[in-house]
Amino acid sequence: MTVTSTRYDIAILGSGIGGSMLACILAKHGIRTLLLEGAAHPRFAIGESLIPETGIRLRIIGEKYGVPEIGWLGSFHTLRDNISSACGVKRSFSFMYHSAGREHQGEHVNQLPTLTPPIGPDSHLFRQDTDGYLAAMTVQYGADFVSQARIENIASHDGGVDLRAADGTVYQAKYLIDASGMRSPVSDLFGMRDETPRFRTDTRTLFTHMVGVRSADLLLDEKSRKKVPSPLGEATMHHVFDGGWLWVIPFNNHRESTNPVASVGLMLDRTRHSHRKGPAEEEFRRIIARYPTIQRHLAPAKAVRPWVSSGRLQYSSPHLLRPRILQLPHAAGFVDPLFSSGMSVLVVAVDLIAEALLKAVAEDDFATERFQHIEDTVNRAFDYFDDVVSTSFESFASYDTWNAWNRNWVLGNMLGAFGPLSLFVRYLKSGDPADLAKTTEPSRMGVLGSHLPEVAATISASRQDIAAAASGEITHAAAAERIFTRLGGLDFVPPYMGFGKPGQHAVATFTLPAGARHVTWYRRHGSAAWQENCTFPLLTYARHALGFVLASAGSAWRRGSTAARDVVVAGNRDWTYQPAATRAHGKTWAPLPPTARQAGPEPAAGHRTAAL
C-alpha cells in the first residue's frame, strides 16, 4: 500500500495477532497508527491453541474497544463462520501419559473440557489465516500497513521514535510497540534480553505441520473411550512422558473443516535431551518409537512444511520498557507452549496496553512510568508460568505425580477463567462498560489464577511436594498422596469435582447444565470473594445459549433456501449484501459515484452497493 504520512502517533513493529489487534483498536479510536511487517502474509506462526480465559478475554476486548472481529477469535463458531473454516475446534485439553517400551494404559488419561456455547468452545488457530485476516482489518479500520519493511535501525528521543527501513525510508512515531516476537530487532538493537534466560524451564523443540494425523480416540479401547467426557480428536492433544511431551493440534477435526493439516511438535527437556541428534524428522521418529502408542498415532502422518528444530526455546528480558518503546510479551520472553498460556499473557497485555495508549495519546504524555504496570504484570505472569511448566516436567517422571500435579493446573485454569467469564456475562445482562473495565484490575489478572491467593498458595505447596519427589526426599507416590489430600480439603471448589480423587481424571464439564450446577454451588457455599469470582446471571447465560442455537438453525435454513433458489433461478440480489466479516465494525459499501450509477432500482434499505 502507499503510505500517506511518515509521522504517526503509534508505530507497531510486527503484524502477528498481538500487533494487529492493537492496530485495529488504536485505528478504530482515531489514532494515527502504522503497522510494519518485515515479512508478508500468509505466513506460519506459533501459538495455535487457545484456553478458556483467553477466549473470554478476546470477547471482552472486542466489546470493550468496539472491534468485534477480535471477539470472533474467542469462540470456535464465530471464528469458523466469519474468519476461516481452516481453523480447528478445541473442546478440551487432553493428556495421555506414556511409559517407554509399553503400550498406553487406558486409565492414564486426563482431561479438562473447555466451555461450551454460548461462550465456547475454544479454537485451534490456523495462524496464516487468522493473522492475515487481522492484518487486513487494520487497514479497514484506518491504519497504514506496510509489509516487507525490514527495519535496520531504531532511535528513540524525547519526541518519539525513528525507524529506518532497509530501503532507506524513515518512519516516525511518538511511541513504538514491539510486536515482532522471538526475532525482535528492538531486543537486538538495545540489548534488552538476558544473556542466560532466567527461567527454570529448559526445553527445545521439533515441530511441523502434518497430514494424515488420525483422531487420538482411535488409540483407546471402547471401555477407556467411554470414560473420557469429550472426544480426544477435538482436543489439544498432549502425549506426556518422562523427559518431554508432544502436542497434536488438529485443524481437520470438525465437519466444516477445509484444512487437512494438524500441528505436531515435540518438546524435550534439555537435561535429558541436550543436543540435536541427526535431521529433525529422524530424531522425532526415533524418540516417539520408544512409545508404541504415540508411534502408532503418528505413523501414517507426513510433514507438509519443513521441520523446525530449535536450541533452547526460552528467552527472557528483565524489562519490556525503554523510553518511548514497549514490547509485547512474545518479543520479551517465552517459556514453553505447554498449557497454551502464552496467548493468555498476550491478550491481557494487549488490553492493558490499549488502555494505556488511548490515555497517553489523548494527553500527549508517553512517560515510561505510565506503562510500568504492564511490564510488572507480564513479568509476573512469565515467572509464574515458568514455575508451573518446570514443575510439570518434574512431575512427568511418574504418572502418580503427573496425575496429582495436573489437578493444580486444572484448578488455576478453571478458576482463572471464571473471573472474566462472570464479568462478561454480567455485561451481557447490563450493557454497562464498567463490567468490562474491571477485567484489567490487578486483583482480576493473573495467568492460571495466580491472582487468586488461595489458588496460588495451593499450587505453591504442591510445587514443594513435586520438588521433594524430584530430589529423592520422598517417593513419587508419597508426593501424589500429599497433593491429593491437600486438594481434597479445599473449601473453595465443589466436592463433586473430585479434585482429591486420583481416579477422577476429568473434574467437570462446562455445558449449560453443568455450568448452572457450578454457579449454584458457589452461590450457596462460596465466600463473598468466591461468589464474586464464580457466579453470574444464569438466565442471561441461558438466553444467549438459546440465541446461539436459534442463530445456528437460522443460518442452516438460509443456506438451504439459497441452494434451492440457485437450482431454479439464475439471478439474485446477494450482491447488495456485505459479508459480516467486512461490515461488523460499522462500515458499509460506498455508493457508486452519481455519474457511474447503473440504471435501475436502488438497493434495499440498509444495504449499499459496492463501488467498482
C-alpha positions as CSV (number, residue, x, y, z in Angstrom):
1,M,0.0,0.0,0.0
2,T,1.0,3.7,-0.3
3,V,1.8,5.3,2.9
4,T,0.3,8.8,3.1
5,S,2.3,10.0,6.1
6,T,5.6,9.2,7.8
7,R,4.6,10.7,11.1
8,Y,2.3,8.7,13.4
9,D,1.1,8.6,17.0
10,I,1.9,4.9,17.3
11,A,4.1,2.6,15.2
12,I,3.7,-1.2,15.7
13,L,6.5,-3.5,14.6
14,G,5.1,-6.9,13.7
15,S,1.7,-7.8,12.3
16,G,1.1,-11.0,14.2
17,I,-2.0,-11.5,16.2
18,G,-1.0,-9.1,19.0
19,G,0.3,-6.3,16.8
20,S,-2.7,-6.4,14.5
21,M,-5.2,-6.5,17.4
22,L,-3.6,-3.3,18.8
23,A,-3.5,-1.6,15.4
24,C,-7.2,-2.3,14.9
25,I,-8.1,-0.9,18.4
26,L,-6.0,2.2,18.0
27,A,-7.1,3.0,14.5
28,K,-10.7,2.4,15.5
29,H,-10.3,5.2,18.1
30,G,-8.8,7.7,15.6
31,I,-5.2,7.3,16.5
32,R,-2.7,7.6,13.6
33,T,-1.3,4.1,13.5
34,L,1.4,2.5,11.5
35,L,1.8,-1.3,11.3
36,L,5.1,-2.5,9.9
37,E,5.8,-6.1,8.9
38,G,9.2,-7.5,7.8
39,A,7.7,-10.5,6.0
40,A,4.4,-10.9,4.2
41,H,1.1,-12.8,4.8
42,P,0.3,-15.6,4.7
43,R,3.0,-17.0,7.0
44,F,3.5,-19.6,9.7
45,A,3.4,-18.6,13.3
46,I,3.5,-20.4,16.7
47,G,0.7,-20.0,19.3
48,E,-2.1,-22.1,17.7
49,S,-4.2,-23.1,20.7
50,L,-6.5,-21.0,22.9
51,I,-7.6,-21.6,26.5
52,P,-11.0,-20.6,28.0
53,E,-9.6,-17.5,29.8
54,T,-8.0,-16.3,26.5
55,G,-11.2,-16.8,24.5
56,I,-13.3,-14.9,27.0
57,R,-10.8,-12.0,27.2
58,L,-10.8,-11.8,23.4
59,R,-14.6,-11.5,23.5
60,I,-14.2,-8.8,26.2
61,I,-11.6,-6.8,24.2
62,G,-13.9,-6.9,21.1
63,E,-16.8,-5.4,23.1
64,K,-14.7,-3.0,25.2
65,Y,-13.0,-1.3,22.2
66,G,-15.6,-1.8,19.6
67,V,-13.7,-4.2,17.4
68,P,-16.0,-7.3,17.1
69,E,-13.5,-9.1,14.8
70,I,-11.2,-9.6,17.7
71,G,-14.1,-11.2,19.7
72,W,-14.7,-13.6,16.8
73,L,-11.3,-15.2,17.5
74,G,-12.5,-16.1,21.0
75,S,-15.1,-18.7,20.1
76,F,-14.8,-21.5,17.5
77,H,-18.2,-21.0,15.9
78,T,-17.7,-17.3,15.2
79,L,-14.1,-17.9,14.1
80,R,-15.3,-20.7,11.7
81,D,-18.2,-18.7,10.3
82,N,-16.6,-15.3,9.9
83,I,-12.8,-15.7,9.5
84,S,-11.7,-19.2,8.5
85,S,-13.0,-22.7,8.3
86,A,-9.4,-23.9,8.2
87,C,-9.2,-23.5,12.0
88,G,-9.9,-26.4,14.4
89,V,-12.2,-26.8,17.3
90,K,-10.9,-27.3,20.8
91,R,-13.4,-28.9,23.2
92,S,-10.8,-29.9,25.8
93,F,-7.2,-30.2,27.0
94,S,-6.5,-33.9,26.8
95,F,-3.4,-35.8,28.1
96,M,-2.2,-39.3,27.7
97,Y,0.7,-40.4,29.8
98,H,3.2,-42.9,28.3
99,S,6.0,-45.1,29.7
100,A,8.9,-46.1,27.4
101,G,8.5,-49.5,25.8
102,R,4.9,-50.0,26.9
103,E,1.5,-49.5,25.3
104,H,-0.5,-46.8,26.8
105,Q,-2.6,-47.8,29.9
106,G,-6.2,-46.7,29.3
107,E,-6.6,-45.2,32.8
108,H,-3.7,-42.9,32.2
109,V,-5.8,-40.2,30.5
110,N,-6.6,-36.8,32.0
111,Q,-8.9,-34.2,30.5
112,L,-10.2,-30.7,31.1
113,P,-13.2,-29.9,28.9
114,T,-13.5,-26.2,27.8
115,L,-16.6,-24.0,27.8
116,T,-19.5,-24.8,25.5
117,P,-21.7,-22.3,23.7
118,P,-22.6,-19.5,24.1
119,I,-19.1,-18.6,25.2
120,G,-17.0,-21.6,23.9
121,P,-15.7,-23.9,22.6
122,D,-12.1,-22.8,22.2
123,S,-10.2,-22.9,18.9
124,H,-7.1,-24.1,17.2
125,L,-5.9,-21.1,15.2
126,F,-4.5,-21.7,11.7
127,R,-2.3,-18.7,12.1
128,Q,-1.7,-18.0,8.5
129,D,-5.4,-17.3,8.1
130,T,-6.2,-15.6,11.4
131,D,-3.1,-13.3,11.3
132,G,-3.6,-12.4,7.7
133,Y,-7.2,-11.6,8.3
134,L,-6.5,-9.3,11.3
135,A,-3.6,-7.6,9.4
136,A,-6.1,-6.8,6.6
137,M,-8.6,-5.5,9.2
138,T,-6.1,-2.9,10.4
139,V,-6.3,-1.2,7.0
140,Q,-10.1,-1.4,7.1
141,Y,-10.1,0.4,10.4
142,G,-7.8,3.1,9.1
143,A,-4.2,2.1,10.0
144,D,-1.4,2.3,7.5
145,F,0.1,-1.2,6.9
146,V,3.5,-1.7,5.3
147,S,4.6,-5.3,4.7
148,Q,8.1,-6.4,3.7
149,A,9.5,-3.4,5.6
150,R,12.8,-4.7,7.2
151,I,13.8,-2.3,10.0
152,E,17.5,-1.9,10.3
153,N,17.8,0.9,12.9
154,I,15.7,2.3,15.7
155,A,16.4,5.6,17.5
156,S,14.3,6.9,20.4
157,H,14.4,10.5,21.6
158,D,12.4,13.0,23.6
159,G,9.9,13.5,20.7
160,G,9.4,9.9,19.8
161,V,11.0,7.1,17.7
162,D,12.6,7.0,14.3
163,L,12.6,3.7,12.4
164,R,14.9,3.3,9.4
165,A,14.0,0.6,6.9
166,A,16.4,-1.3,4.6
167,D,15.2,0.7,1.6
168,G,16.1,4.0,3.3
169,T,12.5,5.0,4.4
170,V,12.3,6.6,7.8
171,Y,9.1,6.2,9.8
172,Q,8.5,8.5,12.7
173,A,6.1,8.0,15.6
174,K,5.5,9.3,19.1
175,Y,5.7,5.7,20.5
176,L,6.7,2.3,19.4
177,I,5.2,-1.1,20.2
178,D,7.5,-4.0,19.5
179,A,5.2,-6.9,18.5
180,S,7.9,-8.7,16.4
181,G,8.2,-11.8,18.6
182,M,11.2,-14.0,19.1
183,R,13.4,-12.3,16.4
184,S,12.8,-8.8,17.9
185,P,15.1,-6.2,16.3
186,V,14.3,-4.0,19.4
187,S,15.8,-6.6,21.7
188,D,18.9,-7.0,19.4
189,L,19.5,-3.3,18.9
190,F,19.1,-2.3,22.5
191,G,20.4,-5.5,24.2
192,M,17.3,-6.0,26.2
193,R,17.4,-9.7,26.8
194,D,19.1,-11.7,29.5
195,E,22.3,-13.4,28.3
196,T,21.1,-16.5,30.0
197,P,17.3,-16.9,30.3
198,R,16.1,-16.6,34.0
199,F,13.5,-19.4,33.6
200,R,13.9,-22.8,35.2
201,T,12.2,-24.4,32.2
202,D,14.9,-25.6,29.8
203,T,13.5,-27.2,26.6
204,R,14.0,-27.5,22.9
205,T,11.5,-28.4,20.2
206,L,11.0,-30.3,16.9
207,F,7.8,-29.4,15.1
208,T,6.0,-29.1,11.7
209,H,2.5,-29.3,10.1
210,M,1.4,-32.8,9.0
211,V,-1.4,-34.5,7.1
212,G,-2.6,-38.0,7.8
213,V,-2.9,-37.4,11.6
214,R,-5.9,-39.5,12.8
215,S,-8.1,-38.9,15.9
216,A,-6.5,-39.9,19.2
217,D,-9.8,-41.5,20.1
218,L,-8.7,-44.5,17.9
219,L,-5.9,-45.1,20.4
220,L,-8.3,-46.0,23.2
221,D,-10.4,-49.2,23.5
222,E,-14.2,-48.8,23.9
223,K,-14.1,-49.0,27.7
224,S,-11.5,-46.3,28.1
225,R,-13.1,-44.1,25.5
226,K,-16.4,-44.0,27.4
227,K,-14.6,-42.6,30.5
228,V,-13.5,-39.5,28.6
229,P,-16.2,-36.8,28.6
230,S,-15.1,-35.1,25.3
231,P,-13.6,-36.6,22.2
232,L,-9.8,-36.7,22.2
233,G,-9.7,-35.8,18.5
234,E,-11.4,-32.4,19.2
235,A,-8.8,-31.5,21.8
236,T,-5.4,-30.0,22.1
237,M,-3.8,-33.5,22.5
238,H,-0.8,-33.9,24.8
239,H,1.2,-37.1,24.8
240,V,3.2,-36.8,28.1
241,F,6.3,-38.9,29.1
242,D,9.3,-38.7,31.3
243,G,11.6,-36.1,29.7
244,G,9.1,-34.3,27.4
245,W,5.7,-34.0,25.8
246,L,4.2,-33.9,22.3
247,W,1.4,-31.8,21.0
248,V,-1.2,-32.6,18.3
249,I,-3.3,-29.6,17.4
250,P,-5.7,-30.7,14.6
251,F,-7.3,-28.2,12.2
252,N,-9.2,-31.0,10.5
253,N,-11.4,-32.0,13.4
254,H,-14.8,-30.7,12.6
255,R,-17.4,-31.3,9.9
256,E,-16.9,-28.0,8.2
257,S,-13.1,-28.1,8.2
258,T,-11.4,-27.2,4.9
259,N,-8.0,-28.0,6.2
260,P,-6.4,-31.5,6.3
261,V,-3.5,-30.3,8.4
262,A,-2.5,-30.8,12.1
263,S,0.2,-29.1,14.0
264,V,2.6,-31.6,15.6
265,G,5.5,-30.8,17.9
266,L,7.8,-32.5,20.4
267,M,9.1,-30.6,23.4
268,L,12.2,-32.1,25.0
269,D,13.8,-31.4,28.4
270,R,17.3,-30.4,27.6
271,T,18.7,-32.0,30.8
272,R,17.6,-35.3,29.2
273,H,17.9,-34.5,25.5
274,S,20.7,-31.9,25.4
275,H,21.6,-31.8,21.7
276,R,20.0,-32.5,18.4
277,K,21.0,-35.8,17.0
278,G,20.6,-36.0,13.2
279,P,18.0,-34.4,11.0
280,A,14.9,-33.2,12.8
281,E,12.4,-35.7,11.4
282,E,14.8,-38.6,12.0
283,E,15.2,-37.5,15.7
284,F,11.5,-37.0,16.1
285,R,10.7,-40.5,14.7
286,R,13.5,-42.1,16.8
287,I,12.2,-40.6,20.1
288,I,8.5,-41.4,19.5
289,A,9.5,-45.0,18.6
290,R,10.2,-45.5,22.3
291,Y,6.4,-45.1,23.0
292,P,4.4,-47.6,20.9
293,T,1.1,-45.8,21.2
294,I,2.5,-42.4,20.1
295,Q,4.3,-44.2,17.3
296,R,1.0,-45.7,16.1
297,H,-0.8,-42.4,16.3
298,L,1.7,-40.6,14.0
299,A,3.0,-43.5,11.9
300,P,0.9,-42.5,8.8
301,A,1.4,-38.8,9.2
302,K,3.6,-36.8,6.7
303,A,5.0,-33.3,7.0
304,V,3.7,-30.7,4.7
305,R,6.2,-27.9,5.7
306,P,9.9,-28.0,6.6
307,W,10.7,-29.4,10.1
308,V,11.9,-26.9,12.7
309,S,14.5,-27.9,15.2
310,S,15.5,-25.4,17.9
311,G,18.1,-24.9,20.5
312,R,16.9,-23.8,23.9
313,L,13.5,-22.3,23.3
314,Q,13.4,-20.0,26.4
315,Y,14.4,-16.3,26.3
316,S,13.7,-13.6,28.9
317,S,14.1,-9.8,29.4
318,P,14.3,-8.0,32.7
319,H,12.5,-5.1,31.1
320,L,9.9,-4.7,28.4
321,L,10.2,-0.9,28.6
322,R,12.6,1.8,27.5
323,P,11.9,5.4,26.7
324,R,9.2,5.6,24.0
325,I,9.2,1.8,23.4
326,L,7.2,-1.1,24.9
327,Q,7.5,-4.8,24.0
328,L,4.6,-7.2,23.7
329,P,5.2,-10.4,25.7
330,H,6.5,-12.6,22.9
331,A,9.1,-10.0,22.0
332,A,10.4,-10.0,25.6
333,G,10.2,-13.6,26.7
334,F,9.0,-17.1,26.1
335,V,8.6,-20.2,28.4
336,D,7.1,-23.2,26.7
337,P,3.9,-23.9,24.8
338,L,2.7,-26.3,27.5
339,F,-0.9,-25.4,28.6
340,S,-1.2,-22.7,25.9
341,S,-0.9,-19.9,28.3
342,G,1.4,-17.7,26.2
343,M,-1.6,-16.4,24.3
344,S,-3.3,-15.7,27.6
345,V,-0.4,-13.5,28.7
346,L,-0.5,-11.7,25.3
347,V,-4.2,-11.0,25.4
348,V,-4.0,-9.5,28.9
349,A,-1.1,-7.3,27.8
350,V,-3.0,-6.1,24.7
351,D,-5.9,-5.0,26.9
352,L,-3.5,-3.2,29.3
353,I,-1.5,-1.5,26.5
354,A,-4.6,-0.4,24.6
355,E,-5.9,1.3,27.8
356,A,-2.6,3.0,28.5
357,L,-2.0,4.1,24.9
358,L,-5.5,5.6,24.4
359,K,-4.9,7.8,27.5
360,A,-1.3,8.6,26.6
361,V,-2.2,9.8,23.1
362,A,-5.1,11.9,24.4
363,E,-2.8,13.6,26.9
364,D,0.3,13.5,24.7
365,D,2.2,12.0,27.6
366,F,4.3,8.9,27.0
367,A,6.3,8.9,30.2
368,T,7.8,5.5,30.8
369,E,6.2,5.2,34.3
370,R,2.8,5.2,32.7
371,F,3.5,1.8,31.3
372,Q,5.4,0.3,34.2
373,H,2.4,-1.7,35.5
374,I,2.3,-3.6,32.1
375,E,5.9,-4.7,32.4
376,D,5.3,-5.8,36.0
377,T,2.2,-7.8,35.1
378,V,3.8,-9.5,32.1
379,N,7.0,-10.5,34.0
380,R,5.0,-11.8,37.0
381,A,3.0,-13.9,34.5
382,F,6.1,-15.3,32.9
383,D,7.7,-16.2,36.2
384,Y,4.5,-17.9,37.5
385,F,4.0,-19.8,34.3
386,D,7.7,-20.9,34.4
387,D,7.1,-22.3,37.8
388,V,4.1,-24.3,36.6
389,V,5.8,-25.6,33.5
390,S,9.1,-26.5,35.1
391,T,7.3,-28.4,37.8
392,S,5.2,-30.2,35.2
393,F,8.4,-31.5,33.6
394,E,9.5,-32.8,37.1
395,S,6.1,-34.4,37.5
396,F,6.4,-36.3,34.2
397,A,8.8,-38.7,36.0
398,S,5.8,-40.7,37.2
399,Y,2.1,-40.9,36.4
400,D,1.4,-40.6,40.2
401,T,3.0,-37.2,40.3
402,W,1.7,-36.1,36.9
403,N,-1.9,-37.1,37.8
404,A,-1.7,-35.1,41.0
405,W,0.2,-32.0,39.6
406,N,-2.2,-31.8,36.6
407,R,-5.1,-31.1,39.0
408,N,-3.3,-28.0,40.3
409,W,-3.1,-26.6,36.7
410,V,-6.8,-27.5,36.2
411,L,-7.6,-25.6,39.4
412,G,-5.8,-22.4,38.2
413,N,-7.2,-22.7,34.7
414,M,-10.8,-23.2,35.8
415,L,-10.9,-20.5,38.5
416,G,-8.8,-18.1,36.4
417,A,-11.4,-18.4,33.6
418,F,-14.4,-18.0,35.9
419,G,-13.4,-14.4,36.8
420,P,-13.6,-12.8,33.4
421,L,-16.5,-15.1,32.4
422,S,-18.5,-13.7,35.4
423,L,-17.8,-10.1,34.3
424,F,-18.6,-10.8,30.7
425,V,-22.0,-12.4,31.4
426,R,-22.8,-9.6,33.8
427,Y,-22.0,-7.2,31.0
428,L,-24.3,-9.1,28.6
429,K,-27.1,-8.5,31.0
430,S,-26.4,-4.9,32.0
431,G,-24.7,-3.5,28.9
432,D,-22.6,-1.5,31.4
433,P,-19.0,-1.0,30.2
434,A,-17.9,-0.7,33.8
435,D,-18.2,-4.5,34.0
436,L,-15.7,-4.8,31.2
437,A,-13.4,-2.2,32.7
438,K,-12.9,-4.4,35.8
439,T,-11.1,-7.1,33.8
440,T,-7.8,-5.2,34.0
441,E,-8.0,-4.5,37.7
442,P,-4.8,-6.0,39.4
443,S,-6.9,-8.3,41.6
444,R,-8.5,-9.9,38.5
445,M,-5.5,-10.6,36.3
446,G,-3.0,-13.4,36.6
447,V,-2.1,-16.4,34.4
448,L,-3.7,-19.6,35.6
449,G,-5.4,-18.0,38.6
450,S,-2.2,-16.6,40.1
451,H,-4.1,-13.5,41.2
452,L,-6.3,-15.7,43.5
453,P,-4.4,-16.1,46.8
454,E,-5.9,-19.5,47.7
455,V,-5.1,-20.9,44.3
456,A,-1.5,-19.5,44.4
457,A,-0.9,-21.0,47.8
458,T,-2.2,-24.4,46.8
459,I,-0.1,-24.6,43.7
460,S,3.0,-23.4,45.7
461,A,2.6,-26.1,48.3
462,S,2.1,-28.7,45.6
463,R,5.2,-27.5,43.8
464,Q,7.2,-28.2,47.0
465,D,5.9,-31.7,47.1
466,I,6.9,-32.3,43.5
467,A,10.3,-30.8,44.2
468,A,10.8,-33.2,47.2
469,A,10.0,-36.2,44.9
470,A,12.3,-34.9,42.2
471,S,15.2,-34.6,44.7
472,G,14.5,-38.1,46.1
473,E,13.5,-36.8,49.5
474,I,10.1,-38.6,49.2
475,T,8.7,-41.1,46.7
476,H,6.6,-40.0,43.8
477,A,3.6,-41.9,45.4
478,A,4.0,-40.0,48.6
479,A,4.2,-36.7,46.9
480,A,1.0,-37.5,45.0
481,E,-0.8,-38.5,48.2
482,R,0.1,-35.2,49.8
483,I,-1.2,-33.3,46.9
484,F,-4.5,-35.2,46.6
485,T,-5.0,-34.8,50.3
486,R,-4.5,-31.1,50.1
487,L,-6.8,-30.7,47.1
488,G,-9.5,-32.8,48.7
489,G,-9.5,-30.5,51.7
490,L,-10.1,-27.3,49.7
491,D,-13.3,-25.5,50.7
492,F,-13.4,-23.2,47.6
493,V,-14.1,-25.9,44.9
494,P,-17.2,-28.1,44.7
495,P,-16.6,-31.6,46.2
496,Y,-18.3,-33.3,43.3
497,M,-15.4,-32.2,41.0
498,G,-13.2,-34.7,42.8
499,F,-10.0,-32.7,42.9
500,G,-8.8,-35.0,45.7
501,K,-9.7,-38.3,43.9
502,P,-6.9,-39.8,41.9
503,G,-9.3,-41.9,39.9
504,Q,-11.4,-39.0,38.7
505,H,-9.4,-38.0,35.7
506,A,-11.8,-35.2,34.4
507,V,-13.1,-32.9,37.1
508,A,-16.1,-31.5,35.3
509,T,-17.7,-30.5,32.0
510,F,-18.9,-26.9,31.4
511,T,-22.1,-27.4,29.4
512,L,-25.1,-25.3,30.3
513,P,-26.5,-27.7,32.9
514,A,-23.0,-28.3,34.5
515,G,-22.3,-24.6,34.5
516,A,-25.6,-23.9,36.3
517,R,-24.6,-26.5,38.9
518,H,-21.2,-24.8,39.4
519,V,-22.7,-21.4,39.8
520,T,-25.4,-22.6,42.2
521,W,-22.8,-24.3,44.4
522,Y,-20.8,-21.1,44.7
523,R,-23.9,-19.1,45.5
524,R,-24.7,-21.5,48.3
525,H,-21.3,-22.4,49.6
526,G,-18.7,-19.8,48.4
527,S,-17.4,-16.9,50.4
528,A,-18.3,-13.4,49.2
529,A,-15.0,-13.3,47.2
530,W,-15.6,-16.6,45.5
531,Q,-19.2,-15.6,44.7
532,E,-17.9,-12.5,43.0
533,N,-15.4,-14.6,41.0
534,C,-17.5,-17.6,40.1
535,T,-21.1,-16.6,39.8
536,F,-23.1,-14.8,37.1
537,P,-26.7,-14.3,35.9
538,L,-27.8,-17.8,34.8
539,L,-30.9,-16.6,32.9
540,T,-28.7,-14.3,30.8
541,Y,-26.3,-17.2,30.1
542,A,-29.2,-19.5,29.2
543,R,-30.8,-16.8,27.0
544,H,-27.6,-16.4,25.0
545,A,-27.2,-20.1,24.7
546,L,-30.7,-20.3,23.2
547,G,-29.9,-17.4,20.9
548,F,-26.8,-19.4,19.7
549,V,-29.0,-22.4,18.9
550,L,-31.6,-20.3,17.0
551,A,-29.0,-18.4,15.1
552,S,-27.3,-21.6,14.0
553,A,-30.6,-23.0,12.9
554,G,-31.4,-19.8,11.0
555,S,-28.1,-19.9,9.3
556,A,-28.7,-23.5,8.2
557,W,-32.1,-22.6,6.8
558,R,-30.8,-19.6,4.9
559,R,-28.0,-21.7,3.4
560,G,-30.5,-24.4,2.3
561,S,-33.0,-21.9,0.9
562,T,-30.3,-20.2,-1.1
563,A,-29.2,-23.5,-2.5
564,A,-32.8,-24.3,-3.6
565,R,-33.1,-20.9,-5.2
566,D,-29.9,-21.4,-7.2
567,V,-31.1,-24.6,-8.6
568,V,-34.0,-22.9,-10.4
569,V,-33.2,-19.2,-10.6
570,A,-30.2,-17.6,-12.3
571,G,-30.5,-14.1,-10.8
572,N,-30.3,-12.9,-7.2
573,R,-29.8,-9.8,-5.0
574,D,-26.9,-11.2,-3.0
575,W,-24.6,-8.6,-4.4
576,T,-26.3,-5.9,-2.4
577,Y,-25.3,-7.6,0.9
578,Q,-21.9,-7.0,2.5
579,P,-20.4,-10.0,4.4
580,A,-20.4,-9.8,8.2
581,A,-16.6,-10.3,8.0
582,T,-16.3,-6.8,6.5
583,R,-19.2,-4.8,8.0
584,A,-19.1,-5.7,11.7
585,H,-17.2,-2.5,12.5
586,G,-20.0,-0.4,11.1
587,K,-18.7,0.5,7.6
588,T,-20.8,-0.4,4.5
589,W,-20.1,-0.4,0.8
590,A,-19.6,3.1,-0.5
591,P,-22.3,4.1,-3.1
592,L,-21.3,4.4,-6.7
593,P,-20.5,7.9,-7.8
594,P,-23.6,9.6,-9.3
595,T,-22.2,9.7,-12.8
596,A,-21.3,6.0,-12.8
597,R,-24.5,4.6,-11.3
598,Q,-26.3,2.0,-13.2
599,A,-29.9,2.4,-14.2
600,G,-32.4,0.5,-12.1
601,P,-33.8,0.4,-8.6
602,E,-31.9,1.4,-5.6
603,P,-30.7,-1.4,-3.2
604,A,-33.0,-2.3,-0.4
605,A,-32.9,-0.1,2.7
606,G,-29.9,-0.8,4.9
607,H,-27.7,-2.1,2.2
608,R,-25.2,-0.2,0.0
609,T,-23.9,-1.2,-3.4
610,A,-20.2,-1.9,-3.9
611,A,-18.0,0.8,-5.6
612,L,-16.5,-0.5,-8.8
